[in-house]
């Protein structure tokens, strides 16, 4: 017993320390585990003192203990060094390419993979980095692209060592990525230099593949919020999101008799507050009849232009506002004008899209009972069963708003967005009443003789999306839930970029799980106290026995 007295003292000290750790970390005033540890630890330390554990130890014992301690320290350092080397190798070379994050942050998004699969030729990306030093995040991202497709290659260029190459490609900023086809078969190139991430690289590949940016024209001049306005009601964030899809956005005024430009890939009409002139509507009609694509967004209490443009397409825009029940903290259920959408129709726009979107002051947009021949209309998004379409719009927006589900109202779920695909044929052109005094009505309303080419143009296929809300993508709302993604899916579809109709890559987020206080204390007790204590006690006991042999 006397020769093991030092082991008794060490074990007592360990029990006492872990008992105090339990007290301060778990913060229990009376806890059986803590009491047993402190009590037993004190008892063993008292035995250690009483049995002479504090008496001086012989020189041989001290020397033997010192030698063992040095050996243990060296083995520990060696073991930690091996672990560090293994960790460094996995970090740098990542042979298994495992992604254990909840949202697959270190895996390319489906959109990126789709673009890689559709590359017409091998692509070479030149990374211009001073000293050849590429940021670790960028290097890891480029490796993911090259692993997913043999068509994607990249190399590092030091602009200080190769200034002629930098001048040739017009590179004047550090950390610039230059994209070109590797074999030079197509003389196209693009580059990015700021905010380089997966989306930026994917957009550059899209631009390289299709030879340039498509152009979206924003019809303006009717009281719409401005696309450069950074205020809550503006659409600056929407403009930036559209440009992030490699689409150029330009304003377009049709009031002066202008036509939609030939280079227009799509047209965007954002809930005009003031009515369009007949010549403006005629310009839009002619563009759509030529096979043009458009997104038509409207709002309750706005002009009926979207309604008049959508009706011949077999899309009915209601004179109503959608109300839905919502639950507010400490207030219970109430009626609101911001329905949350989680039910979507079958269409390429919503294929695989199950995330929530939230709309604000939205009107119904439904497929009409009768649709044009050769066309297809699909309803895209539906409100909940607790919603309804309120016909008394003025009462909802009055100073003392009130609403109730009346017999003339439409019970939910109701559609608030629809997509049209097919040839467009409008009735006769509208006549501007202002010119009737100068031109006879018969002449003003006459339809010009059509050439065969014009008839062929009328058979061109158009893609049109109509949404009963516009401010769901205003600056204040576009980043809520997945509003941005829903809009961009619609935009990519009308542009014919189906590979873009996917959920954008998300940033790394903290994965948490709600734990009660009791659950947290139990986990800490087992993982933070009990297991380390048992390992330490077992290790010291084993070491002591081998030391005494």
C-alpha positions, 0 to 999 in steps of 0.5 A: 500500500505504501508504494502505491500511496502516490497513485492514490494521491494523483487519483484523488487530485483528478477526482477533485479537479473534475468535481470542481469542473462539473460544479463551475461548468454545469452550475448545479448547486447540488449534484450527485456526480459532483458531490461524489467526485469532490468527496472521494477526491478529498478522501483520497488526498487525505489518505495520501497525506496521512500515509506519508505521501509528502515525504521526500522521494529517493533520487533513483525514483525521481530519476526514473520518473523523469526519464519516463516523463521525457519518453512520454512527452516525446511519444506524445509530440510524435503522435501529434505530429503524425496527426498534423501531417495527416490533417495537412495532407487531407486539407491540401490534396483531399483524395476522397473529396468528401463534403459533409456540410448540410447544404453541400457547400463544397459541391458544385450547384446543379446549375454549374454542373449543367453548364459544364456538361453543355460546354461546346469546347474545352475551356481554359481559365487563366488566373492572373495572380501576382507571384503566382499566389492564388487564394486558397478559396479560389484554388479550391473552387477551381479544383471543384470545377476541373474535377467535375468536367474534363472540359474545364482547365485552369492555369496560373499566370504571373502578370509581373513575369508575363506582362505581354500576356496580361496586355494581350488579354486586357488584364489590368487588375490582380486576381483576374480570371480570363476565360477562353476556348482552349483550342481557339476554335471560336474567337470569344473570351470573357473575364471576371475580376471582382466577387469571384465565386461559383456563380460568377464563374458559371455566368462567365461560362454561360457568356462564353458558350452563347457568345455574349450577354443577352439584353433585357429591356425594362419598359419605363415611363409609367410611374414604376419604381426605378431599377436604379433606386436603392430605396426599399420600393426600388428595384436596384437589387433586382437589376443586380440579380439579373445582371448576375445572370449575365443579362444586360438590363436597359430602360426602354421608352415606347411613348415616342412611337419607338419599337422594341429593338431587334436585339431584345432577348426579352421585355420586362413590364413592371406594374405600370401605375399609369396606363400605357398609350395605345401605340405603346401597347401596339409596340409590345403586341408586335414584339410578342407576335414576332416571337418575343419573350416577356415578363409581365408583372402587375399589382392590385390598384394599377393600370389594366395594361398587363390584363389587356396584354395577357387576356388574348394569351389565355391568361386571366388577370383578376380584378382582386387582391389575394388575402390569407390568414397569418399567425402573429406572435401574441395576436393569433390569427389575422388576415393579411395581404402577404401570402406565403407560397409553397405549392407550385405547378408542373412546369420547367420553371418550378421543376424541383423548386419546393422552397417558399416564396412570399408575395405582397398585395398580389392579384390572381393570375389564372389560366382562362377556360379557353386558350389560343390554338397551339399554345400552352398555359401553365399555372405556376404558383398557388396560395393556401386553402385558407386564402381567398381572392377579395373582389372589393379591392378598394375596401382593402386599401381604404383608410379603415381596411376590412375584408371578409369571404363573401359569396362573390369572392374566390376561395383558395387555393388560387393561382398568382402566376402563369406561363405562356408558350406558343405563337401569339396572335392579337386582334386588330391594332388599338387606335389612339383616340388622339389621332381620330380627329386627323385620320378617319377611324377606318384608316386609323384602325385598318390592318396593313397588308401582311407579307408572307414573312410577317405571317411566318413571324406570327407563327414564331413561338413566344415565352411569356410569364405573367405574375400578379405581384411586382413588389415581391422583388422590390429591394425590401422583399427580394431577399426574403425566402426564395423570391429572388430564385423564383423570379430568376427561374422565370427569367431564365425560362423566357430567355431559353436558358433552362440550365439556369433554372435551378436553385443558386448556390448557398453560402455556408451556414451554421447547422444548429439543433435546439437543445434543452438545458438538461440535454446540454448539461448531460452531453457536456457531462458525458463528453466533456467530463466523464470520458476524459476523466475515465481515459486519464484515470485508466492511463495513469493507472496503467502507467503506474503498474508498468512503472512498478514492474 
